[in-house]
Amino acid sequence: MTTLSGLLVRLERRVEAPCTTCGKNAVICGPSSGPHLASLRCAGCGAHRGWLSKATGEFLLAAIAKFGRPIEPIIVRNSAAVQGSTTAASSCT
């Protein structure tokens, strides 16, 4: 099974703000914990930025299985289906 560990992701979600320590929006996927498929650490300073949801993680794993591991950061944005709601969801493009 492919792992997300070390995968570079650029966050462009509506609820996302740049890292408060270094100002970067890029994160690196790290180890999983509980219901989360990966931790998210700032690519600039290593600060904990959050957790990757199971749904988004499974989508990324499926994309990597089909197309291979990317050499450029994957961009995570809001899903078009929820842009009008208060729930923040992610999809990749």
C-alpha positions in Angstrom: 0.0 0.0 0.0 1.2 3.5 -0.8 1.8 5.9 2.0 1.2 9.6 2.2 4.2 10.2 4.4 6.5 12.8 3.0 3.9 14.0 0.4 4.0 17.8 -0.2 0.6 19.4 -0.2 -0.4 23.1 -0.7 -3.4 24.2 1.2 -5.9 26.5 -0.5 -9.0 25.7 1.5 -11.3 28.5 2.5 -10.7 27.9 6.2 -6.9 27.8 5.8 -4.6 30.6 6.9 -0.8 30.6 6.3 1.4 29.2 9.1 1.5 31.6 12.0 5.2 30.9 12.5 6.6 31.2 9.0 3.7 32.2 6.6 3.9 29.2 4.3 0.8 27.3 3.0 2.6 24.1 2.1 2.5 21.1 4.4 4.2 17.7 4.5 2.1 14.6 5.3 3.4 12.7 8.3 2.3 9.7 10.4 -1.3 8.8 10.9 -3.2 8.9 14.2 -6.7 7.7 15.2 -9.2 8.4 12.4 -6.7 10.6 10.5 -4.7 9.2 7.6 -1.9 11.7 8.0 -0.6 14.5 10.2 0.1 17.8 8.4 3.3 19.7 9.3 4.4 23.0 7.9 6.9 22.5 5.1 8.7 25.7 6.2 9.1 25.3 9.9 7.7 21.9 10.9 4.8 23.3 13.1 1.8 21.1 13.4 -0.9 22.4 11.0 -3.6 19.8 11.4 -4.8 16.4 10.2 -5.7 15.0 6.8 -9.2 13.6 6.8 -9.8 9.9 5.9 -11.8 10.9 2.9 -9.2 13.3 1.5 -6.4 10.9 2.3 -8.2 8.0 0.5 -8.7 10.3 -2.5 -5.0 11.1 -2.5 -4.0 7.5 -2.2 -6.3 6.5 -5.1 -4.8 9.3 -7.3 -1.2 8.2 -6.4 -2.1 4.6 -7.2 -3.5 5.7 -10.6 -1.0 8.4 -11.7 2.0 7.8 -9.5 3.5 10.0 -6.8 3.6 13.6 -7.9 6.8 15.6 -8.1 4.9 18.9 -7.6 2.8 19.7 -4.5 -0.8 18.5 -4.6 -3.2 21.4 -4.1 -6.0 20.8 -1.7 -9.0 23.1 -2.2 -12.6 23.3 -1.0 -15.0 21.0 -2.7 -17.4 22.9 -5.1 -20.2 20.9 -3.6 -19.8 22.5 -0.2 -18.7 26.0 -1.0 -22.0 27.5 0.1 -22.2 25.5 3.3 -20.4 26.0 6.6 -18.7 22.6 6.4 -15.1 22.8 5.1 -14.3 19.9 2.8 -11.4 19.2 0.5 -10.8 18.0 -2.9 -7.7 17.8 -5.1 -7.1 19.2 -8.5 
